[in-house]
Amino acid sequence: MGAVASAALLFPLLSAAPSATADPLESDSLQRQFAAAAERQGVPQSVLLAVSYLQSRWDAHGGAPSVTGGYGPMHLTDAVTALAQAPHHSHGEEDARGDDSRAPRHGTAEGVALPTAAELPARLRTLDRAAELSGIPAEELRSSTAANIEGGAALLAAAQRASGRPLSSDPADWYGAVATYSGADDSATAATYADDVYDVIRGGETRTTDSGQVVTLAADPDLAPAREQVAALGLRTADAGRTECPKTVACEWIPAPYEEFGDGDYGNHDKANRPASQSIEYIVVHDTEATWDVTLKLVQDPTYVSWQYSLRSSDGHIAQHLPLKDVGWHAGNWFVNAKSVGLEHEGFLTAPDSWYTEAMYRTSARLVRYLAQRYDIPLDRQHILGHDNVPGTVTSTIRGMHTDPGPYWDWAHYFQLLGRPFTPSAGPNAGVVTIRPEYTAHQPVYTGCVKAGEACAPHGSGAVRLHTAPSADAPLVKDIGLRPGGQDSTTGVNDTGARASTGQQYAVAERSGDWTAIWYLGQKAWFHNPQERPTAVNARGWVLTPKDGATEIPVYGRAYPEASAYPAGVPVQAVSPLPYKLLAGQSYVVGDRTPGEYYFAPVFDTTGHRVVRGQEEYYEIQFGHRVAFVKASDVRVSRA
């Protein structure tokens, strides 16, 4: 869940008088809208373009708000309006700890009251200030790209004037105003945001937006901004404390409590000694389903649950809550929790046109790169998991597993920022495919964002839908774990039963014209994959199948040791298969090979905590939308 609060105040502007000719906001292209607004407000065009890129990558999202109530290319925030229209919702009722050795600990924000306007920090109310400065009505700032850009330019010019500096034509003179635009209340975050904006200016960008328009920012590689301007903003100094973060991000220490309540109960995490005790193999991406301030309150509640890091949407600020050596309660699967780091991103999965800022994507990617290098974690989708890719531990927990960050998280862009884009690595007849639809143009219809059965707003997605035959009219494949009665999967935004997500790799079962079939949850699953607009790329890889002579093998949600590995005093954990079967003739892409492990930590006193490690080994596989585990002794592995 989220981190740090409040924003720097925005200041009055004596704006340049607009032209007396026709409506000054009218323009026939985004590029010209940026140029016109920059000229009218006295802001260097490169600064205006780069700030907008860091907020929205120049997308307008059809006037729909971001996950934190930001509208339009300039991400003008009106969280009161956005939160009033968006469902406050955390899907699934999983036990966040995911270990039946003690009472369940749930991790949703249900019942948390939404804030009033007076309770919201200034960074979540910038649209009202832009309306005051520009004279443009709030509704127009939300719905019109030209008006939105004008409002953002007015905010930048206001911040520049408030600092006592002139509206200079030199982009280097605007560092302080850019830092103010971030809304950050601490100097490190404001400076990190401004540094990112100036990196965009130095490197330049060209992109086709969600409206189909090409916008270009020419590179200015020698630009050296006046970074000393941040010191004059009067922002607080965040407590870095015990943070474990890369130097390229702003990180604050806001610890989660480790407290005992009595009667053997305690929270909200477990002490450990990773990686000496257990290796860290996974990074789990979540969204908070709560505002930033609510998120911080929750993670500091000893009766709630925990995770390692929270990331704020508006500016990418990071709060760390647990030392990386300790185990958070976040993924709903104790095996995964014990071997993972949890990242909560401020946002709401089903806000009708949910989108995340570029600032948060970039900061998150830097943090993940740092963690991956520190713990030698492969940068792929069997190690960088969404919460919606974490398996239920046993059959009874499958239906309650959470589904964030959902189909609107842009995994393709995220992995580009990680330096591991999903590119073809094999020819047209490859035995493995990597899912990779073109995010913006790929807009499958989802339902249930606002009301059950009602279509969500059109939105780019990194997920493809899976059918029982090579036809869009064919039923969706079934997930017997989610629906034991054998009902079809649905188009619900939280229904992961017939969904493959960007970056996930699957073994090819068959190809037919514009359709490709993969092995998925023990069945053949078809997705539309036309050559002119592919939704997957061909790949090399290792796959496994049942060993010779076996007609089927069990699949597991956790890789626990055999009974004989448990010492006296440590209760044996059941090696309980999920309801699925991996059948002879089917293949699944292989991830890690790992020994069975169980971290025994059911009590507050850590002296009795033990890591139990067995002789039985497992392979992680991409089995459905979620990963799963099979015993190495049950399978044979080969090149696809």
Helices and strands as residue ranges (DSSP letters): H 30-41, H 45-56, G 61-63, E 70-71, E 76-77, H 79-85, G 117-119, G 122-124, H 126-134, H 138-143, H 145-162, G 171-174, H 175-181, H 187-203, E 205-208, E 214-217, G 227-233, E 251-253, E 259-262, E 265-267, E 269-270, E 282-287, H 292-299, E 309-311, E 318-320, E 327-328, H 334-338, E 340-345, H 358-375, E 384-386, G 387-389, G 395-400, H 411-417, E 432-435, E 463-465, E 499-501, E 505-512, E 515-520, E 523-528, E 536-539, E 542-546, E 552-556, G 563-565, E 577-583, E 588-600, G 606-608, E 610-622, E 627-631, G 632-634, E 635-639
